[in-house]
Amino acid sequence: MLSTSTKVLIRFKSTGAGNGNNGFRLYFEHTAPPVECDRDQVSCHHHSKCVTKEFVCNGVDDCGDGTDEENCGQGPFVDMPCGKPDISPALGNERIVGGREAIPGSWPWQVSLRVWDLEPFGHACGGAIINRQWLITAGHCFRRYPKRKSWRVHVGKYSKLIHDSTEQIRYVDAIYSHPDFKGLEPWNKARDVAAVKLNAPIEFTPFVQPVCLPKPNLDIPPGTVCHVTGWGIARGTGSELILKQAAVPVIPRRKCQEWYGPDYRIDENVICAGFPDGGHGACNGDSGGPLVTKIDGTWQLVGIVSTGGVCAYAEQPGIYTAVASQVPWILHTINEDMLHFFV
């Protein structure tokens, strides 16, 4: 609910039923009213602040959403340090479905892709930071809202609804979905990947850092333990309002194909990860989020939450886009965008 007034009246009526519920929570947020800017000022995208033009492209995010640092000629920053969070994650078999929350800042590449018009319930997909201005997510995240102006990107975020002091907000400058991604049916979800360019660089902090891209065509052996993170549905087994994590082993593709049958195409473009008995894994709302594993001391983005059967059910592991097979396309897309920028 949104109100343009300075007052809000909320009426709550309880059913009075003693069904063991633990009450309710109420969240509210005050936003500054729109302001009009002078001719020598730039209006920030959120329209609640003006920045003098002399501060544009000075390397400081004066607007708080990158407006004054847009189109300033920053490079792709592909070779920067990655995959070594300042805050170590607690590893183990925690579940997203019914699991324990992650330590704040322990997965600093995690992003929340949010539909602007649906806030504060705008979270739709996850994603992973790969450098200061680019993130990787799933192509199917943009089927319903394909326009870049529909989206905001929150990095450094831990709580799903409440504003975190560590988070930064950016807008989407461009969405590049893989041209071979069809995505209308489970068997057509090969190459379910999208590269998203932000309107301006983000600031790296202990809570905001990039994950490493794997080497092209890196093969992840069956049994390798990976971690998936997100704010997806917990199926009534815990809070969905904070970032969660799950440790899941890679399943052999042949076994995964046997479990899913002909409705899914399990090939080198995907990774299956989960337990034969279920109980651990991603769910709705985790789409586009990162599946990572530690290789040679660094966390690498090996998968993207794509599809699967019933969340965390037996013999229905999560199906993730294999990032290693898409690295050449990702790097080519970023470089092509930069060439167009300087033309």
Secondary structure, 3 states (H helix, E strand, C coil): CCCCCCCCCCCCCCCCCCCCCCCCCCCCCCCCCCCCCCCCEEECCCCCCEEEHHHCCCCCCCCCCCHHHCCCCCCCCCCCCCCCCCCCCCCCCCCCCCCCECCCCCCCCEEEEEEHHHCCCCEEEEEEEEECCEEEECHHHHCCCCCHHHEEEEECCCECCCCCCCCEEEEEEEEEECCCCCCCCHHHCCCCCEEEEECCCCCCECCECCCECCCCCCCCCCCCEEEEEECCCCCCCCCCCECEEEEEEEECHHHHHHHHHHHCCCCCCEEEECCCCCCCCCCCCCCCCEEEEEECCEEEEEEEEEECCCCCCCCCCEEEEEHHHHHHHHHHHHHHHHHHHHC
